[in-house]
Amino acid sequence: MAASVQVFDLSPSSALWRGNARHAGSDEDRRDEAQRKEDEIILLLKKAKLSLSRDQLEAASVFLHQALALAHQTHNNQAIIYCYSLMANLAFVQGHLDHAEKLFKAAMSFMLSGGTPEDDNAVIEMSLKLATIYAEQNKTELAEHGFRFCLESLQEKLQREEKAEPTGEEAEPTGEEAEPTEQRKDSRLLLGLCFDSRARYRASRRRLQEAEGDYREALKICEGEQGHTHPQTLVLMSDLATILDLQGRHDDALQLVQHAVQLSRSVTHPDLQVLLGNMAGILLHTGRLEDSVRCYQEALSLALQAKDQEAVHAIQEGLEEVKKRKEVKRRKEEEEEKKKEEE
C-alpha cells in the first residue's frame, strides 16, 4: 500500500503562548513527548524497510512490532494501518498465510472504521491479497468472492468516474485537476492486476479458457496504460502464450511468445530469461527440439547471470524434458529402421 506515516506539525502557535504559563509548560511537555514518539515510529519503520530490502525478515518483524506498539500508544491510526500492512505482506512472503490474513483484516478494519470507502484502491488491494491467500488455502468460495468483489468494485468506480469526466475543451486537465487522471490510471492498473491474479488462480485449476479471458483483459489494460514494451506487458503476453500452449494451440502460442521475446530484446527486459524459458517450452511442445535446446541454453545463461535460481531450476527441468523426448524419438526411429530391415 502506498500509504505513509503522517508527520504532524507540532510547533506551538502564538495563541498557545498567550495562555497561562503553567498550562503552557505542561502543553509543551506533552507536545515534545508526542513529537519524540512520532519520530521514533518513523525511525523504526525506516529500519524495518531497510531490513526488508536486505532480506533480513526477522529483524524487520521486530522493528514493525515495536513501531506498532508505539502507534497504538499514541493512537496514530495511519501508522497502525501502515504497520499492519507491512507486517501482513511480510507474513505472506514468509508463507504464514493464516497470520497474513489476520493482519490484512486488521489493517482493513482500521481503514474502514476511519471512514475509508470500500472501493478505495488501498482497500481493494488488500482484498485482492486476501483473495490470493484464500486461493492458496483452497478456500474456493472465499477466493471467488474476493476476486469478484475487487473486479466489480473497480469497474463500477471507473464507470462512475468516466461518466463524471468533462468533455470537449473542459477535458484538458491542468495543475491539480490532473490528479484525478492519475488516480484513474492507478485504478485501471489495479484492475489489470486483479485480472492477472484471477487468471493465475483459474490457470492453477485448469480453467484455461476463463484464464485466457482474464489474461487478455489484463494485457489490454497494461498495454493501454503502460505501453506495449513495458516489462509487465511483455510478461502478460508470455503468460497468455503459455495458456494458449496448454490448450493445445501451439502455433498461436509460439507466435505470441516470439513477439514478446522480440520486444523484450529491444528494451533489455529484466526477466528475459523467463520469457525465453517459456518460448523454449512452447518450442518443445511443437516438436522443435533443437530450437528448444538453443532457447533453453540462452535462458539458462541469462538466469545464471541474474542469479535467478527459480528460473534456473525451471530451465534445467525443461532441458531434462527435451533430453527425454530426444531419447524417445531416437528409439522410435531405431524401431522403424529395424522394421524396414526386416521387411
Secondary structure, 3 states (H helix, E strand, C coil): CCCCCCCCCCCCCHHHHCCCHHHHHHHHHHHHHHHHHHHHHHHHHHHHHHHHHCCCHHHHHHHHHHHHHHHHHCCCHHHHHHHHHHHHHHHHHCCCHHHHHHHHHHHHHHHHHCCCCCCCHHHHHHHHHHHHHHHHCCCHHHHHHHHHHHHHHHHHHHHHHHHHCCCHHHHCCCHHHHHHHHHHHHHHHHHHHHHHHHHHHHHHCCCHHHHHHHHHHHHHHHHHHHCCCCHHHHHHHHHHHHHHHHCCCHHHHHHHHHHHHHHHHHHCCCCHHHHHHHHHHHHHHCCCHHHHHHHHHHHHHHHHHHCCHHHHHHHHHHHHHHHHHHHHHHHHHHHHHHHHHHC
